[in-house]
Amino acid sequence: MENYYLGIDLGGTTTKFGLVTTEGRLKKEWWIPTDCRQNGTRIIPDCLASIQKELASELKQKRILGIGMGCPGAVDRVHGTVSNAFNLGWTHAQPIRAAFEQSLCLPFFLENDANAAALGEKWQGSGDGEKDVVFLTLGTGVGGGVILNDQLVTGVGGAGGEIGHFPVTNPHSFDCSCGNSSCLETLVSATGIVKLAESYRLTTATTLNHCPKLTNAIIFAEAEKGDLLALKVVNEAANYLGQACSMIANLLNPHSIIIGGGVAEAKDFLMDRVRARFEQGNFPAVRKTTKLKRASLGKDAGIFGAAYLVKIRNTAG
């Protein structure tokens, strides 16, 4: 009889679930909308009800070894709580682990969503099971996860891997949601790339001036067509990202630095530019050993990583 891990990727719009075998095969996947109304009080009850509905047989037969969840916000791994997840309506600590373990009588493990995605890419994605992997996800913001010697680097305050808040020298000084300015995510996230374009387009002849609402996808599409301003923006963002990756590589010399998220969907058009700047800034020994890769799991990285939490933290797995 096959045993499973249950991985949950909790997001502000949808919550994704995946039943994953102990060898890392995705057996079953489904999702529900995340109901953030009333300060998010329905989120955990909705998750529990969905699990009980979809996995009644597996729960009854005790074929699920444990549950892992990747979640935005500040994660307290000791007490199994999450706070400051503002997009979920959670300002105060939410006793998530207690709710799951009391309801389902299964071990439950909680991690930051970017860290969970990093674990997923390490286990079943572009990390190829390597011991030392750094993951960056480029979406609305920039998330990061650092894994050294098979262990997540969480830091003394739980904020290890906040790569999106690396300070970057640049002429723009865009304000960041963290309260600082010129953070990496203000320049290379989907919203950051749009800000870069907006800062230039009113003074430059460009097809972007005919777009009433700019998006990251439009900017990359116009850059691929040869629009000079769009190319300038993509090249600038790639320069900042490549510079940050070279600093990470020179500091940690991991096997891989993996880039994922919506912005990375530009694939080689972006990655070739990032790689050129990355290799330019690397110490020679680092240049030979640390590889820059594009993520391969897409939106399933969080599910695999959450399942992997059970595998590495639950001795029964």
N, C-alpha and C positions, 0 to 999 in steps of 0.2 A: 504494500500500500504506500503510495507516494505521499510525502509530507511537503508542506508549503510554508512560506513566509507571506504575510500580508503587508504590502507597502502602500502607504497613503501619501499623496502629494496634495497638501492643503493650500489652495490659492484663493485669492480674493474674489474670483469669478466662478471658478469650478473647483471641485475636489475630485481627484482621480484616485482610483483604487486598482491595485494589481495583485493577483495571486501568483506568486513566483515560486518555482521549485527550488529545492536546496542547491541544485546545480546552476540555477540562474536562467531558467526558461520561463517566459511569461505565459501562464496557463489561462488566465482569465483577466479581463480588464473592463472596467466600467467607470462612469462618472456621474456626479450629481451637481446641481447648481449650489454654490455656497451662499447661504442666506445670511447676509450681514446685518439684517434689520434687528432692531431692539438690542443694540450693542453686541450682536453676534451670539445671543443666547441660544439660538437654534442650531448653531453649527455642529456642535458635538453630538447632541441628540439625533440630528439628521444623519450624521456619519454612522452612529451605532445602529440606527434602524436600517440603514441601507446594507450594512454588513450582515446583520441578522437575516435580512431578506434574501440577499444574494448567495450567502454561504451557509445556509442552515445545515446542509448535510455535512460539510467539512467541519463546522463547529461541533456538531453532535458526535462525529466520529473522532474528534480531537486530532485532526490531520493538520491543523494550523499550529505551528510551533511558537509563533509570536507575531506581534504587530510592530511595525516601525512607521513613523510619521515625520515628514519634512514639513516645516511650518515657518512662515515669516514671523518676524518679531524677535524679542530677546528670550532665548531659551535657557531655562534653568534645568540643567541635565540631572542634577542631584534630586530635586523635588518633582521633576516632571511637569513643570509649569511653563507657560508662555505669557509674556506681557509686552506692551508697547507694539502690538500688531495692529496698527491704526487702521489699515485697510480692511481688517476684519471686525473692527469695532471693539477690540480688546485693548483697553488701557491698563487695567489691573491684571495681576497674575491669574491665569486660568488653570485650574487643577486638571489638566487633560489626562495625565497618566492615571490618576486615581479613578476618573470616570470610566476609562476604557477597561482597566483591570477589574473594577468592581462589576461592570456590566458583562464582560466577556470572559473573565477568569483566564486571561492569557497575559504573558509578559508583554510589556509595552515599552518602546524606546522612542525618544523624541530627539529631534535634531533640527537645526536651522535648515531652511529649504535649500540654500546654496550649497551648504556642506553635504546635504543628502544627495544633491545632483552630482557633486564631485565624487562621492562614493560610488554612485551608479556608473559614471563614466570609467572610474578605475576598475570596477568589477566586471562589467559587461560591455563597456564602450571602448573609446579610443585609448584608454589607459592600459589596456591589455594586461591587467592584473599586476602592473608594476607597483613597487613599494612606495615610490616618491612621485607624486602627481600634484600639479596645481591646476585648478579649474577656474575659468572666468566665464560668467554668463552675462551676455550683453542684451539687455531688454530695456524696459522703461528706466531702470537703473543699471548698475553693474554689481553683480554678486560675485563672491569668490569663495573657494574652499581650498585648503592646503592640507595635503596628506604626506607625512614623512614617516618612513619606516612602518608603513601600514597603519599609522595612527593619525587621526584628525588633529590638527593644531587649532585648539580652541582659545588658548590664551588665558591669562589669570583672571580676566574680567569677562571671559566668554566671547570676546569680540575678535578673536584671531581670524585672519583671512578676509578682513574688510578691504580688499584690494580696490574696490570702487572709490575708496576715500584716500587713495594715494594723492598727495599734492603734486600737481603738474604745472611747471612754469609755462605760461602761455599769455598772449596779449589780451585775453578776453575777461578773465576773472569772473566767470559766471558763478552765482550763488548756488550752494548745494543745500539740499534738504537737511543735512546734518548740522548746518549752522556755519560751516566754513565756506570757502570759495576755492575755485580752481581744482576741485577734486576730479579724479579721472572720469568718474561717471557723468560729470557735467559736460564732457567733451566727446565721449565715445559711445555712450548709450544711445538708444533710438531718439530720446528727447534731446540729448546733447548734440547729436549730429544735426538735428533740425535747428537748434539754437545757433550752431555754427553757420549754417546756411542763411538763417534770418539776419545774422549780424553783417553779412556781406551783400545780400542780393539787391538791396535798394540802391546801391551805388554801382552795380555791375550789370551789363547787358547779359541776360541769361534767360533761358526758357523757364527757369524756376519762378521768374516774376509773373508768369501767367498762371501760376497755381495758387488759388485762393487759400488752400490749406495744405501746407507742406507736410510730407511724411518721410520717414526714413526710406521707405521703398521707392518713392518717387525720386529722391535724390540719387540713389544708387542706379536706378533705371536711366536717368538723364546722364549720369556720369558715364555709364557704359555706352551711351550714344555719342559721347564726346563733348557734352556741354562743359565749357571751361570752368565755370564756377562750381558746378557739381563735382567735377574732378578735383578742384582745389580743396573742397570740403572733405571728400573721401580721403585724399592724400594726407590732409592735415590730421584727421581723426586716426588714420592708420599709423601716422608717425607717433602720435601720443601713445597709442596702444602698444606699438612695437617697442617704444622706449620703456614703458612700464614692464612689459614682459622681459626685456633684457635685464632690468634691475632685479626682478624676481629670480631670473636664471642665475645671475652672478651671485646673488645672496644664497640661494638654496641649491643650485645645480640639480634640480629634479630630473627624473627620466623624461617627463613630458610636461608641457604646459598646453592645456586643452582649452580651446575657445568655443563656446556655444551660445545659445540664445538667438533671438530673432534677428539681430544685426548680422550674426555670422551666416545667415541664410544667403548673404551675398557671395559666399563660397570663395573661389579662388580670386575673384576680382578684388576682394578685400584682403584675403589671407596672403596673397603674393606681396602686397604692399606692406603688410604688417611684418611679414617674415624678413623682408629686406632690411627694415629698420631694426628688427630684433637681432639679426645676425651682425649688423654693423656695430651694435653696442655690446656684444658679448666678449668676455674674456676668452682667449683662444681655446683653452681646455673645455670651457662651457660650450662653446660653439660646436665642438665635436661630439658632445655627449647629450645635451638637452635638446629635445625635439619640440617644435611648435606644431600642434595638430588642431584639426577642426573636430568638434564633438560629433559623435555618430548616433547617439540614442535619441536625439531630438527631445520631444516633450515627455518621453518615458524615462528620462534620466532620474527624475525625482522618485518615481515608483521603484525602480531598481535599487536606488540608493537607500530608500527607506526600508526595503526588504533586507538589504545587506546589513543594516543596523542590527537586525535580529540575528543574522548569521555570526556577526563578530562580537556581539555583546551577550548573547544567550548561549550558555554552555550546552544547552540541549540541542543547538543547531550544529 
